[in-house]
Amino acid sequence: MIAHFCVLALFFAPFGTAESNSNGCISREEFEKFKTDVLNRIEDQKKTILDLKSLLARFDDTSPISVHHEDLENNSTEDIPLHVSEDASSEPLPVRRLAPMKRLSSAAIRAPEDVIAFSAFLTNKEINPGAHHIIVYDHVLTNSGNGYSKHTGAFVAPRAGFYVFSWTTFANPGSYFPIELTVNSARAGIVFVQGDTTYNGVTGVAVVQLQQSDAVMVRSEPGYTPHGDIYSEHNMQTSFSGWCISC
């Protein structure tokens, strides 16, 4: 029996130490005490493992996780704690970093009534217009801001700002004349149209700074007598357009 105790003492040696005699054996009383201590340690380890296993199951990624609505509206990259549902552990989860959410600024959204833009064209040709002739583009395609008048051919700036204007003019074969863009009767741009032996068209573009109520028109150059007609029909439209780029 003493030999058995010696073997068991060697088996349980990794779990603790016990006093032994010179030949490596212990008494029965010492063995029973040592065995009880080892078994208690094993039970404690089993309980610790079960507790860890239960805690990991609660924090599993498949567990339901809810994020507060106000956290989603946060546009920063600050660490935001997540919150588990009520049936999960009351202990806080590890902090996660939410990706930044882009917001569309309200200033970037323009209501249609805030846009200033127009486009109109001439439905019929104008025969021998003469010098200093204002072209009245009678068919309006776009007139956001109501700055253009199809009765006068003038665009009156609803607001101050930088504007882009484009005017296209066609001429009959054999016709030629200069056409200018004016701001309050002062030239802001000019093109020369020459039909030669066929129909021809020229487009002018100008960027000008306007004050509110400034008037912009297109006309034949006052100091030059035009030759021929200003031509316009469905395949070749003599037109006038403009829009604000800073309003």
Disulfide bonds with the S-S distance in Angstrom:
Cys6-Cys25 1.48
Cys244-Cys247 1.88
